Every structure is written in C-alpha cells, then in structure tokens.
Amino acid sequence: MAKLRYGLIGAGGCGKGKHLASYSQIPEVELVAVCDVIPERADEAADRFNVEAAYTDYHEMLREEKLDLVSVATPNHVHAPATIAALKAGCHVHCEKPASLTPELVQSMIAARDAAGKKLMIGLNNRFTPWAQFAKKYVDAGFLGEIYHAKCGWKRRRGIPGKGGWFTTKAQSGGGPLIDLGVHFIDVANYLMSFPKPTAVSGQTYSRFADTTPFNPNASGYTGTYDVEDLAVGLVRYANGCTLDVEFSWASNVESSYSFVELYGDKGGLKFEKGKLSLFGEAVGAQLDSQPTLPADTAWGMAESKHYVDCILNDKEPLAKAEEAVIVMEIIVGLYESAALGQEVRLGGKPAPATRRKSAKK
Ligand SMILES: NC(=O)c1ccc[n+]([C@@H]2O[C@H](COP(=O)([O-])OP(=O)(O)OC[C@H]3O[C@@H](n4cnc5c(N)ncnc54)[C@H](O)[C@@H]3O)[C@@H](O)[C@H]2O)c1
C-alpha cells in the first residue's frame, strides 16, 4: 500500500517537536515536504528529518507535491487560510490548537472540509493522554453522577512565550494565555462533560507583566507588540445548570506552575493536577479517595498522530473534532468580549442586561 505523502506548514517549535517528530515515526507516512516562511527554518527542519523538499510558500508546496496529509503549525492567524488551502488541494489536515481566532473562522474550515470530502483534526493533545482517556471512560460510566460544577486552569508563574513576537500580538494569536493555554483545558473539561451547551460567560483579563522584562527580539514573528492579557479568569454557564470556573496565566505571582481540571459530581469527584489524577467518592459509609495506575504518557503528539493516520486509512472520525473546537472558541471569544464589556455575555453575541439598571419610569 502506498504511504501517505506528508507535508508540514510552519516548521517552528511545535511543527518540528510534535508533528515532524511523531509523523516521522509512523510507518504508513512518508515525509515529503516542509514549509516555513523563514527559509533557514524550512531547510533546517528538512535536513534534520531527512525531508527532500523545503518551501517558503505553502501554496507552491501544495501545488507541486500532491500531498495526502498536511500539518498546520503556524501562528494562529494562519491556521484557517492554510487549512482551507490544504483541504482545497485534496489533503487531510491536522491543524494545531487553537483551531483559529474565532468560531466563524473555524466554521469556514469545516465548510472547506465538507466541500473537499477530507478529514480535519485539531491538535488537542491533552485529550489523548492516558489520564484524560481514563477520566472520559470513568465519567461516562456514571461514577461521578451528575456533574454540576467544574474548574480548569493552567497557571504559570513566569512563562510568556516569545514576548514581543506573534504570541503577544493579538491580531496574530487571538489573545494571551486564555486562547493559548485555555484552549487545551477548556476543551478537556468540556470533552469530559460531553460538551454541554454553553449559554453565558463572564470573564476578566489582566495585563500586568508587559513592561517588567525586556522584549525578546528573537521571538518568533517579532513585532515588538504586547497587546494581550497575561491572566484571564472567568465563569461559563451551561444550559444544563452546570458551571465551569477557569483561570489561565502566562505570568502571575503564584506559588508554582501547574495545570488542572476538577469535576464536581453528586456521586463522585475527579481532579487532575500536577500530572496526577485523583478520584473522590464514598464507599461503605466512608469517604474514599483513589488514584488509578495509568501507563506513562507517550512522546508529545505520538498518540494523536497515530490516531489521525488510523482515521484516514480506516475512514474513522477523528477524536478532536472541529465542531467541538467551534464551541471552545465561542467560550474563549465570549470571555474576551465579557472582559472588554465588563459584564456577562450571552453566547450568541448578545450581552446580558446590565446588573445596575436605571429605575423604571413611572
Ligand atoms: N499542541 C501543543 O501542545 C502546542 C504547543 C506549542 C504550540 N502549539 C501551537 O502550534 C502553533 C505554532 O506554535 P510554535 O510554538 O511552534 O510557534 P513558532 O513561532 O515556534 O513556529 C511557527 C512557525 O510558523 C512559521 N510561519 C509563520 N507564517 C507562516 C506561513 N504563512 N507559512 C509557513 N510558515 C509560517 C514561522 O516562521 C515559525 O517558524 C501555534 O498555533 C501554537 O498554538 C501547540
């Protein structure tokens, strides 16, 4: 059987460290081409992974190479145009998180997928971890009962990626840690809860670390801009009455850096924190805590890329669906809108009525 002809768009940290590193180990895949707007990066990645062709223009790569499968690991604002171009060229696409900058742009990627009859998967690697896969089965088996509240977050003490580069330039990234880190754990929390319908969000963002240390002129896509938040907090309300509390920071004066997801059910609870999954419940009249023994996590992206190749070869639906990415983007963009307005926002775009009303005319 012919191997899947593979190309990468965006040969930076994630493109090389996750996509080339994982796809290069999958026997059914042949690495054919890499593309980066910075020629030295494209060449360096091609040399390192023994890839024949290096391009600086993805349109040219898609025209010349007749690829079957393409990864998109560019700055976020390039995800939608590059994904749509690759789908139109007849490729299956593995696009990095966040899927794009807005729910509408993700919808346009879905429309291109459907028109092309190809597959599209979003790079939400946390779903593929042994802990998340165990937790999903545990929740679906009913051990938590009804989930009525959840929390998720990723707190970094000092971890602003590429200060002054594309990550800190809102037009290119879509925002700071809420979209960068938040997309992972807002996605996992919703996945574990089977994506209840979000109805309203209330958020606040802070930017307190823009001027504390010099900007990094070597940051990828340097613009010298820092117009995003470094801390975002918020609350999501769902149609089923459940709530989700979120907190994401690139920099804050907290004790340590860690990510977490916590689910509160009326029969049991679950907490993933600092790499450990704990389960809380009751048995024979006592409170009972336990920790499952799980296999070690495989290399970054390996389980996800293997899964995607299996989906392509055996016509299965990818686990990380673009339709779910639309919901996650609605929550994230809604939280930014709420922070800007200073009030709760109903999803669908309409702000909730102001809490302090003018007294009605008699
Ligand atoms: N899933 C994860 O765990 C994870 C981790 C890190 C980054 N990411 C995501 O991967 C993407 C890239 O992040 P990164 O850290 O690798 O950034 P990066 O800046 O290291 O790499 C991005 C690369 O894309 C190139 N590029 C920019 N515009 C391009 C274009 N039009 N065509 C081709 N190449 C282009 C840049 O020159 C750069 O080399 C982001 O969307 C980010 O959110 C995901």
The ligand as an SDF file (V2000), in Angstrom:
LIG
                    3D

 44 48  0  0  0  0  0  0  0  0999 V2000
   -0.4730   21.3280   20.9650 N   0  0  0  0  0  0  0  0  0  0  0  0
    0.5190   21.8290   21.6670 C   0  0  0  0  0  0  0  0  0  0  0  0
    0.9070   21.3060   22.7030 O   0  0  0  0  0  0  0  0  0  0  0  0
    1.2150   23.0720   21.1510 C   0  0  0  0  0  0  0  0  0  0  0  0
    2.3900   23.5240   21.7540 C   0  0  0  0  0  0  0  0  0  0  0  0
    3.0200   24.6400   21.2180 C   0  0  0  0  0  0  0  0  0  0  0  0
    2.4480   25.3180   20.1510 C   0  0  0  0  0  0  0  0  0  0  0  0
    1.2730   24.8740   19.6170 N   0  0  0  0  0  0  0  0  0  0  0  0
    0.6410   25.6030   18.5010 C   0  0  0  0  0  0  0  0  0  0  0  0
    1.4450   25.4260   17.3300 O   0  0  0  0  0  0  0  0  0  0  0  0
    1.4310   26.6170   16.5630 C   0  0  0  0  0  0  0  0  0  0  0  0
    2.8730   27.0850   16.3750 C   0  0  0  0  0  0  0  0  0  0  0  0
    3.4410   27.3690   17.6300 O   0  0  0  0  0  0  0  0  0  0  0  0
    5.0370   27.3410   17.8380 P   0  0  0  0  0  0  0  0  0  0  0  0
    5.2730   27.4020   19.2860 O   0  0  0  0  0  0  0  0  0  0  0  0
    5.6070   26.2430   17.0310 O   0  0  0  0  0  0  0  0  0  0  0  0
    5.4080   28.7350   17.1740 O   0  0  0  0  0  0  0  0  0  0  0  0
    6.7440   29.0960   16.4080 P   0  0  0  0  0  0  0  0  0  0  0  0
    6.7490   30.5660   16.2920 O   0  0  0  0  0  0  0  0  0  0  0  0
    7.9050   28.3850   17.0370 O   0  0  0  0  0  0  0  0  0  0  0  0
    6.5500   28.4220   14.9570 O   0  0  0  0  0  0  0  0  0  0  0  0
    5.6520   28.9130   13.9800 C   0  0  0  0  0  0  0  0  0  0  0  0
    6.3650   28.8210   12.6440 C   0  0  0  0  0  0  0  0  0  0  0  0
    5.4380   29.1400   11.5980 O   0  0  0  0  0  0  0  0  0  0  0  0
    6.1460   29.8840   10.6060 C   0  0  0  0  0  0  0  0  0  0  0  0
    5.1820   30.6040    9.7660 N   0  0  0  0  0  0  0  0  0  0  0  0
    4.5590   31.7800   10.0150 C   0  0  0  0  0  0  0  0  0  0  0  0
    3.7260   32.0890    8.9960 N   0  0  0  0  0  0  0  0  0  0  0  0
    3.8260   31.0810    8.1010 C   0  0  0  0  0  0  0  0  0  0  0  0
    3.2380   30.8370    6.8140 C   0  0  0  0  0  0  0  0  0  0  0  0
    2.3450   31.6880    6.2700 N   0  0  0  0  0  0  0  0  0  0  0  0
    3.6080   29.7100    6.1290 N   0  0  0  0  0  0  0  0  0  0  0  0
    4.5360   28.8550    6.6500 C   0  0  0  0  0  0  0  0  0  0  0  0
    5.1310   29.0480    7.8520 N   0  0  0  0  0  0  0  0  0  0  0  0
    4.7670   30.1480    8.5660 C   0  0  0  0  0  0  0  0  0  0  0  0
    7.0630   30.7720   11.4330 C   0  0  0  0  0  0  0  0  0  0  0  0
    8.1360   31.2970   10.6650 O   0  0  0  0  0  0  0  0  0  0  0  0
    7.5220   29.8090   12.5150 C   0  0  0  0  0  0  0  0  0  0  0  0
    8.7140   29.1410   12.1700 O   0  0  0  0  0  0  0  0  0  0  0  0
    0.5670   27.6020   17.3110 C   0  0  0  0  0  0  0  0  0  0  0  0
   -0.7270   27.5850   16.7780 O   0  0  0  0  0  0  0  0  0  0  0  0
    0.5400   27.0910   18.7360 C   0  0  0  0  0  0  0  0  0  0  0  0
   -0.6430   27.4180   19.4360 O   0  0  0  0  0  0  0  0  0  0  0  0
    0.6680   23.7620   20.0880 C   0  0  0  0  0  0  0  0  0  0  0  0
  1  2  1  0
  2  3  2  0
  2  4  1  0
  4  5  1  0
  4 44  2  0
  5  6  2  0
  6  7  1  0
  7  8  2  0
  8  9  1  0
  8 44  1  0
  9 10  1  0
  9 42  1  0
 10 11  1  0
 11 12  1  0
 11 40  1  0
 12 13  1  0
 13 14  1  0
 14 15  2  0
 14 16  1  0
 14 17  1  0
 17 18  1  0
 18 19  2  0
 18 20  1  0
 18 21  1  0
 21 22  1  0
 22 23  1  0
 23 24  1  0
 23 38  1  0
 24 25  1  0
 25 26  1  0
 25 36  1  0
 26 27  1  0
 26 35  1  0
 27 28  2  0
 28 29  1  0
 29 30  1  0
 29 35  2  0
 30 31  1  0
 30 32  2  0
 32 33  1  0
 33 34  2  0
 34 35  1  0
 36 37  1  0
 36 38  1  0
 38 39  1  0
 40 41  1  0
 40 42  1  0
 42 43  1  0
M  CHG  2   8   1  16  -1
M  END
$$$$
